[in-house]
Amino acid sequence: MTVKNNVNKVVIYIFLMFFGLFSGTVNGQCAMCRAALTSEGNATQAAAVNDGIVYLMVIPYILVAGIGYAIYRMKKNKS
């Protein structure tokens, strides 16, 4: 292995460790949705809205990852 490959791997591992260790709780609600849901005192409805927003946010990432993997496999088979 070359030194450049090792340096790239170390940078990637540090990057992943940083974001893995310092990630906090994520709330998918906008400020207005949160204010409307928490003002009523209905915590279950607020949690349901938060879960729905996060669910809708994840689907595009899964689709992009699938397309990227398909392109990777095509490139790999081509060479």
N, CA, C and O atoms as a DFTB+ gen file, in Angstrom:
316 C
 N C O
     1  1       0.831      -1.192       0.000
     2  2       0.000       0.000       0.000
     3  2       0.869       1.246       0.000
     4  3       1.975       1.272       0.540
     5  1       0.343       2.234      -0.602
     6  2       1.086       3.479      -0.640
     7  2       0.747       4.320       0.582
     8  3      -0.240       4.081       1.279
     9  1       1.579       5.287       0.812
    10  2       1.380       6.179       1.948
    11  2       0.108       6.998       1.759
    12  3      -0.600       7.285       2.724
    13  1      -0.179       7.374       0.517
    14  2      -1.364       8.179       0.236
    15  2      -2.638       7.411       0.588
    16  3      -3.571       7.996       1.137
    17  1      -2.695       6.110       0.283
    18  2      -3.862       5.301       0.634
    19  2      -4.039       5.217       2.141
    20  3      -5.157       5.305       2.648
    21  1      -2.936       5.048       2.851
    22  2      -3.009       4.973       4.307
    23  2      -3.483       6.282       4.913
    24  3      -4.271       6.276       5.859
    25  1      -3.019       7.394       4.386
    26  2      -3.428       8.704       4.884
    27  2      -4.910       8.910       4.613
    28  3      -5.628       9.417       5.474
    29  1      -5.378       8.526       3.431
    30  2      -6.797       8.669       3.110
    31  2      -7.658       7.828       4.046
    32  3      -8.712       8.286       4.487
    33  1      -7.233       6.620       4.355
    34  2      -7.994       5.761       5.254
    35  2      -8.029       6.348       6.659
    36  3      -9.070       6.308       7.315
    37  1      -6.927       6.883       7.127
    38  2      -6.880       7.482       8.456
    39  2      -7.809       8.687       8.520
    40  3      -8.520       8.860       9.511
    41  1      -7.819       9.512       7.498
    42  2      -8.687      10.691       7.469
    43  2     -10.152      10.262       7.482
    44  3     -10.965      10.873       8.176
    45  1     -10.495       9.232       6.733
    46  2     -11.874       8.743       6.703
    47  2     -12.279       8.195       8.069
    48  3     -13.379       8.475       8.543
    49  1     -11.404       7.419       8.704
    50  2     -11.718       6.871      10.025
    51  2     -11.895       7.976      11.058
    52  3     -12.800       7.902      11.889
    53  1     -11.052       8.990      11.019
    54  2     -11.176      10.105      11.962
    55  2     -12.487      10.849      11.725
    56  3     -13.180      11.217      12.674
    57  1     -12.818      11.065      10.466
    58  2     -14.065      11.741      10.104
    59  2     -15.271      10.966      10.630
    60  3     -16.176      11.555      11.223
    61  1     -15.290       9.657      10.418
    62  2     -16.411       8.830      10.870
    63  2     -16.485       8.772      12.394
    64  3     -17.575       8.806      12.964
    65  1     -15.346       8.685      13.048
    66  2     -15.332       8.656      14.512
    67  2     -15.833       9.980      15.082
    68  3     -16.584       9.994      16.058
    69  1     -15.418      11.092      14.475
    70  2     -15.844      12.403      14.943
    71  2     -17.355      12.530      14.889
    72  3     -17.984      12.927      15.870
    73  1     -17.941      12.194      13.743
    74  2     -19.381      12.328      13.607
    75  2     -20.139      11.247      14.359
    76  3     -21.290      11.463      14.741
    77  1     -19.534      10.103      14.581
    78  2     -20.177       9.063      15.364
    79  2     -20.199       9.380      16.842
    80  3     -21.175       9.083      17.529
    81  1     -19.135       9.980      17.334
    82  2     -19.044      10.279      18.760
    83  2     -19.752      11.567      19.152
    84  3     -20.245      11.683      20.274
    85  1     -19.809      12.519      18.259
    86  2     -20.350      13.829      18.597
    87  2     -21.720      14.101      17.990
    88  3     -22.168      15.247      17.946
    89  1     -22.381      13.051      17.524
    90  2     -23.716      13.269      16.999
    91  2     -24.702      13.295      18.154
    92  3     -24.569      12.537      19.114
    93  1     -25.671      14.154      18.055
    94  2     -26.671      14.281      19.107
    95  2     -28.023      13.804      18.626
    96  3     -28.151      13.238      17.541
    97  1     -28.999      14.033      19.426
    98  2     -30.356      13.660      19.056
    99  2     -30.833      14.583      17.944
   100  3     -30.626      15.795      17.991
   101  1     -31.466      13.997      16.959
   102  2     -31.935      14.760      15.811
   103  2     -33.447      14.879      15.894
   104  3     -34.145      13.879      16.063
   105  1     -33.945      16.082      15.777
   106  2     -35.380      16.314      15.710
   107  2     -35.705      16.787      14.301
   108  3     -35.128      17.760      13.816
   109  1     -36.627      16.099      13.653
   110  2     -36.944      16.409      12.265
   111  2     -38.034      17.444      12.107
   112  3     -38.533      17.640      10.998
   113  1     -38.419      18.109      13.174
   114  2     -39.517      19.056      13.079
   115  2     -39.010      20.458      12.796
   116  3     -37.941      20.865      13.251
   117  1     -39.819      21.187      12.025
   118  2     -39.503      22.605      11.858
   119  2     -39.959      23.335      13.114
   120  3     -40.670      22.764      13.941
   121  1     -39.568      24.555      13.254
   122  2     -39.888      25.305      14.474
   123  2     -41.388      25.516      14.636
   124  3     -41.903      25.457      15.753
   125  1     -42.090      25.760      13.540
   126  2     -43.532      26.004      13.646
   127  2     -44.292      24.727      13.992
   128  3     -45.243      24.767      14.773
   129  1     -43.882      23.590      13.418
   130  2     -44.540      22.321      13.755
   131  2     -44.322      21.988      15.220
   132  3     -45.244      21.553      15.910
   133  1     -43.125      22.189      15.683
   134  2     -42.817      21.894      17.086
   135  2     -43.633      22.779      18.010
   136  3     -44.181      22.298      19.002
   137  1     -43.722      24.069      17.699
   138  2     -44.479      24.988      18.557
   139  2     -45.957      24.616      18.580
   140  3     -46.590      24.677      19.634
   141  1     -46.513      24.235      17.444
   142  2     -47.931      23.875      17.385
   143  2     -48.207      22.590      18.140
   144  3     -49.235      22.469      18.806
   145  1     -47.305      21.634      18.046
   146  2     -47.549      20.349      18.696
   147  2     -47.264      20.368      20.190
   148  3     -47.947      19.691      20.959
   149  1     -46.270      21.131      20.608
   150  2     -45.942      21.144      22.031
   151  2     -46.845      22.086      22.820
   152  3     -46.950      21.955      24.040
   153  1     -47.491      23.022      22.154
   154  2     -48.367      23.936      22.885
   155  2     -49.610      23.212      23.399
   156  3     -50.181      23.613      24.413
   157  1     -50.032      22.161      22.717
   158  2     -51.207      21.420      23.160
   159  2     -50.874      20.439      24.283
   160  3     -51.775      19.978      24.984
   161  1     -49.614      20.119      24.459
   162  2     -49.215      19.170      25.482
   163  2     -49.411      17.725      25.073
   164  3     -49.436      16.842      25.930
   165  1     -49.551      17.465      23.783
   166  2     -49.756      16.109      23.287
   167  2     -48.420      15.553      22.798
   168  3     -48.033      15.761      21.648
   169  1     -47.729      14.851      23.675
   170  2     -46.383      14.367      23.360
   171  2     -46.405      13.233      22.347
   172  3     -45.483      13.120      21.540
   173  1     -47.428      12.395      22.367
   174  2     -47.473      11.269      21.420
   175  2     -47.683      11.754      19.997
   176  3     -47.109      11.202      19.058
   177  1     -48.498      12.780      19.834
   178  2     -48.715      13.326      18.495
   179  2     -47.443      14.006      17.993
   180  3     -47.114      13.894      16.812
   181  1     -46.736      14.697      18.855
   182  2     -45.480      15.339      18.458
   183  2     -44.455      14.292      18.058
   184  3     -43.737      14.480      17.076
   185  1     -44.372      13.191      18.798
   186  2     -43.429      12.119      18.457
   187  2     -43.806      11.469      17.132
   188  3     -42.927      11.109      16.348
   189  1     -45.106      11.314      16.872
   190  2     -45.550      10.721      15.612
   191  2     -45.202      11.617      14.425
   192  3     -44.764      11.130      13.383
   193  1     -45.393      12.910      14.582
   194  2     -45.038      13.841      13.501
   195  2     -43.538      13.821      13.263
   196  3     -43.091      13.839      12.116
   197  1     -42.762      13.784      14.328
   198  2     -41.306      13.743      14.211
   199  2     -40.860      12.470      13.488
   200  3     -39.999      12.528      12.610
   201  1     -41.436      11.331      13.848
   202  2     -41.089      10.075      13.183
   203  2     -41.477      10.102      11.707
   204  3     -40.739       9.591      10.865
   205  1     -42.610      10.684      11.390
   206  2     -43.041      10.778       9.999
   207  2     -42.115      11.642       9.165
   208  3     -41.814      11.308       8.019
   209  1     -41.671      12.732       9.721
   210  2     -40.760      13.627       8.998
   211  2     -39.425      12.934       8.753
   212  3     -38.873      13.018       7.656
   213  1     -38.905      12.250       9.770
   214  2     -37.639      11.535       9.604
   215  2     -37.787      10.415       8.576
   216  3     -36.882      10.196       7.771
   217  1     -38.905       9.710       8.593
   218  2     -39.168       8.652       7.612
   219  2     -39.172       9.215       6.192
   220  3     -38.571       8.631       5.291
   221  1     -39.838      10.333       5.993
   222  2     -39.882      10.949       4.666
   223  2     -38.502      11.449       4.237
   224  3     -38.202      11.497       3.044
   225  1     -37.674      11.817       5.196
   226  2     -36.339      12.315       4.875
   227  2     -35.393      11.176       4.483
   228  3     -34.478      11.386       3.688
   229  1     -35.601       9.977       5.030
   230  2     -34.688       8.857       4.798
   231  2     -34.866       8.256       3.400
   232  3     -33.883       7.818       2.801
   233  1     -36.065       8.223       2.877
   234  2     -36.348       7.562       1.599
   235  2     -35.481       8.103       0.456
   236  3     -34.926       7.291      -0.284
   237  1     -35.329       9.411       0.263
   238  2     -34.458       9.881      -0.833
   239  2     -33.003       9.437      -0.676
   240  3     -32.336       9.150      -1.670
   241  1     -32.507       9.379       0.558
   242  2     -31.140       8.929       0.771
   243  2     -30.966       7.466       0.389
   244  3     -29.943       7.090      -0.184
   245  1     -31.951       6.644       0.700
   246  2     -31.886       5.232       0.320
   247  2     -31.909       5.087      -1.203
   248  3     -31.166       4.279      -1.762
   249  1     -32.752       5.861      -1.868
   250  2     -32.809       5.807      -3.325
   251  2     -31.488       6.241      -3.963
   252  3     -31.007       5.594      -4.894
   253  1     -30.908       7.316      -3.474
   254  2     -29.629       7.793      -4.018
   255  2     -28.526       6.772      -3.766
   256  3     -27.684       6.545      -4.635
   257  1     -28.521       6.158      -2.591
   258  2     -27.516       5.128      -2.289
   259  2     -27.681       3.929      -3.214
   260  3     -26.688       3.364      -3.672
   261  1     -28.912       3.534      -3.493
   262  2     -29.153       2.414      -4.403
   263  2     -28.697       2.715      -5.821
   264  3     -28.105       1.861      -6.480
   265  1     -28.967       3.912      -6.288
   266  2     -28.522       4.314      -7.628
   267  2     -27.003       4.384      -7.675
   268  3     -26.393       3.953      -8.653
   269  1     -26.387       4.921      -6.627
   270  2     -24.925       4.986      -6.579
   271  2     -24.300       3.605      -6.587
   272  3     -23.284       3.387      -7.247
   273  1     -24.902       2.665      -5.856
   274  2     -24.383       1.296      -5.835
   275  2     -24.531       0.640      -7.205
   276  3     -23.640      -0.087      -7.644
   277  1     -25.647       0.889      -7.879
   278  2     -25.855       0.328      -9.216
   279  2     -24.813       0.873     -10.196
   280  3     -24.282       0.123     -11.015
   281  1     -24.523       2.151     -10.116
   282  2     -23.507       2.755     -10.992
   283  2     -22.136       2.180     -10.672
   284  3     -21.353       1.897     -11.578
   285  1     -21.843       2.005      -9.394
   286  2     -20.569       1.412      -8.978
   287  2     -20.409       0.011      -9.556
   288  3     -19.341      -0.335     -10.060
   289  1     -21.471      -0.799      -9.485
   290  2     -21.398      -2.165     -10.013
   291  2     -21.216      -2.162     -11.531
   292  3     -20.466      -2.977     -12.069
   293  1     -21.903      -1.244     -12.223
   294  2     -21.735      -1.152     -13.683
   295  2     -20.313      -0.780     -14.046
   296  3     -19.733      -1.365     -14.961
   297  1     -19.740       0.191     -13.337
   298  2     -18.362       0.615     -13.596
   299  2     -17.380      -0.527     -13.289
   300  3     -16.412      -0.732     -14.021
   301  1     -17.635      -1.257     -12.214
   302  2     -16.754      -2.340     -11.797
   303  2     -16.786      -3.486     -12.828
   304  3     -15.743      -4.047     -13.163
   305  1     -17.962      -3.823     -13.319
   306  2     -18.108      -4.894     -14.315
   307  2     -17.537      -4.496     -15.668
   308  3     -17.092      -5.353     -16.432
   309  1     -17.548      -3.207     -15.966
   310  2     -17.074      -2.694     -17.254
   311  2     -15.555      -2.814     -17.359
   312  3     -15.028      -3.104     -18.434
   313  1     -14.859      -2.596     -16.264
   314  2     -13.383      -2.598     -16.316
   315  2     -12.783      -3.958     -16.046
   316  3     -11.561      -4.107     -16.058
